[in-house]
């Protein structure tokens, strides 16, 4: 997805390009790890079957059909639950009205405080796609699923997917000092997590959402990261809404008079292993579900 940058945004263009390369490497690493685990898992399953007594081997192989049936049943149940959850109402609404003023790109003096909104944004998927990119990002609609397969033994039959939403904030500090950034991101969505682990298999499902913040002026500053949601288990069957603001604090030193950049990233991961295991994060289906526009209160 190509975006035409403004002539004054050459630094931002380079930052966005470098970040895209970084995400591509993250995506490749995730895919390579998953493929390597599948290869090792299948090799260990073959070795296990080779050394099992015939009656136990017959029992183990008979479960292969059951794993596929569990996967089909889980999908049909999930589709029904999605229809219910996507129509449910969010806990909060119209959150952007809390932050009516934007000072993006303006000077911040020694004593001034203010709220800035995103100047630019990119939504990356871990299959290599860029789903959205451009100036003035608003509400984002997306969802991600992972489905397991087979017995899940030795890490085999795992599915995983990650999405990254990058927001770039821009302002020009008035003086050289440490600036405090109170990052707030509104979430309105739902999750479905299912896994039924048994004696003859190894199944698991989990989801996670992280926030990270990093500053840039002349070079990158330190990065801060916090987990805002994590849930999963080898025996789990839950579905619920995930609503409301999630916040983090970030402080760094910026020089006065020169443009400063702050990148906030929300990363979303779903993982499921074994037939019938599913993990879903949905911020797209129905009017009630979306990732809202974040803000930073600069002090």
Secondary structure, 3 states (H helix, E strand, C coil): CCCCCCHHHHHHHHHHHHHHHHHHHHHHHHHHHHHHHHHHHHHHHHHHHHHCCHHHHHHHHHHHHHHHHHHHHHHHHHHHHHHHHCCCCCCCCCHHHHCCCCCCCCEECCCCCEEEECCEEEEEECCCCEEEEEECCCCECEEEEEECCCCCHHHCCEEEEEEEEEEEEEEEECCCEEEEEEEEEEEEEEEEEEEECCCCCCCEEEEEEEEEEEEECCCEEEEEEEEEEEEEECEEEEEEEEEEEEEEEEEEEECCCCEEEEEEEEEEEEEEECCCCEEEEEECCCCCCEECCCEEEEC
